[in-house]
Amino acid sequence: MIIQMDPRIVEVKVDDKIRVILADGREVAVPVEWFPRLKNATSEQRARVEIQASGAGLRWPLVDEDIAASALLSQGQIVVFGEGDYLIEDDGSLDSVPTVAARG
């Protein structure tokens, strides 16, 4: 049997986790605390989420947050931008990293 993987997001629910259902039937959940803007948002702001780019990502317009589907599926470290920069470790912990000053 060959299973065709399709990582497009078709459904999303946000509470203490971002829970998505992908077009291929996979269900993925990640902690909201991984994303500082969402962690600090109200439940009403978190609930106002839009599926973007035919399922390639999520957008929270009230908190100016965008998350790619690939970030929810990645293995190893991903970089989170928001209130500081962070690396998400394999165990789910956050490590802050030094920010680079903007060049003007």
N, C-alpha and C positions, 0 to 999 in steps of 0.2 A: 504494500500500500504506500502511495506517495501522498503526503499532505502538503498542500500549497500554503505557505506562510504568507499572511497578509497583515502587516502591522498597522493598518489604518485604524484609527480610533472611531468607533461607531456609537459609543455611549460613554458618558462620564457622570460620576457622582462624587461629591466632595463632602467629607465630614472631617474626622481627624486624619483621614487618609484620602489620597486621590485614587479613586477606583475607576479603571477604564475597562471596557470590553472592546476587543479588537475584532476586525472583520473576519479573522480566521477562528474566532471563538475563544481565544485566550483571554483570561482575566488577569489584570495586573493591578496591584495596590502598592503605593509608596506613601510613607509618612509625610504629612503636610509640613512638618518641622524641617524637612530637607530644604525647603524653599522659604527663606526669611520673609519675603513680602507676603506670602500666603499665611505663614505662621502668625504674622502680626495683623492680618486682616480680620475683619469681623466675619461672622458666619454668613451674613447677607452678602458681603463682598466675595467670599469664597464661592457661594452658590451661583453667582453670576459668571458662569464659565461658558465659553463658546468653543466648539470644535472648528478648527481652522484648516484651510488648505486641503480639503477633501479627506480629512482625518489624519493629516501629518502632524498636527499639533493642537495645543490648547491655548486659549487666551482668556485672561481675566482683565477686562478693560478698566475696571474700577481701581485696580492696584497696579496696572501696567506690568503684568507678568505674562510671559510666553514660555511654554514648555513644549519641546518637540517630543513626539512619540518615541523617538529613538533614545532620548534621555531617560525615559521611564523603563526602557528595555536594556540599557547598557550594562555591561559588566565591568567591574573595576571602578575607576574613578570618573566622575563627571564634574565639571565646573559649574557652580551656581553663582549667578550674578544677582546682586540685590543690595542689601544693606551690608556691604562688605563682600569679599569674595571667599568662597569656600570650596574645598574638595570633599566630595562624599566618598568615604572609604568603603571597602568591601563589606565591612560589618555594619554599615549604615551610619557611622559616626561622622560628625563634621569636624574638619580641621580648617582653621582659618589660614589664609595665605596672605602675604603682604600685597597690598595694592600698588599698582604702578601709577605714579602721578601723571595727570593728563598733560600732554604736550601742547603748547600753545603757540 
